Amino acid sequence: MMRSVIAVAFCFVLLAVLGPLLAPYDPSAINIPNRLRPPNAQWLLGTDALGRDLLSRLLHGARWSLGLAFVISVIGLAIGTSIGLLAALGGRRVDWAVMRVTDSFLALPELVAAVVIAGMLQGGVGSLILALGVTSWMRYARVARGIGLSVQSRGYVIQAKLAGMSPFAIARWHYLPSLLPSLTVVWTGMFARAILGISALGFLGFGVQPPMSEWGTMLLDARVHMRSTPLQMIWPGIAVVICVLAINIAGDSLRDALAAKDDTA
């Protein structure tokens, strides 16, 4: 079962990379005479209100949804890890100040904060990345800080400090290897959350702008025709749900594998 789920997650990654090559039509080509066609042999998933092939738009949308989610999750990982290590290495006062700021950010609903930021910046890809990137670092920071404090008292770290090694070198050679397994698990969950955030902002009109296809934007375009042709919303909705579930379950499998490895070590 777990292998099947991981295979599904891997297939979505392949779609993000190869989707444009597999698309049978131009996802932006307007064909009004063939608008709102049901699934058939020519258009396997049907067409939208402008006659655009839904399968082609779904495949191109995978690159936007998963590609942007990857960028956003990496930005959150870099910011959160740096802040968490700063709290762990900076002493008691720095730790207190940094964690109070982190708790303040955690008190705000991430999606609501992202919508406010994206709305202030008038939407678009850059606004989307900034809005979701600056609201996704807090969990990384807490994990990095907790593990950093536990590593701080280990003998090899104390010896490195006595040898005069710089804090940056200590973080690079002694802290990051200990952080990597746990942060990888957190990253998979945040990757899935980023996909949901991108789709939500796209549905609200703050994400990837037309005529580019992204799953949330496809949901927005199909909203007007939800009653007459519900399949327009169902296809991108299914893509989001299956992709997020597969990534989350794959992350849980990775966490269990790492825990089993620690138990046998």
Helices and strands as residue ranges (DSSP letters): H 2-22, G 32-34, H 54-89, H 92-106, H 110-120, H 125-133, H 138-152, H 155-162, H 167-170, I 171-175, H 176-203, H 215-222, G 223-225, H 231-264
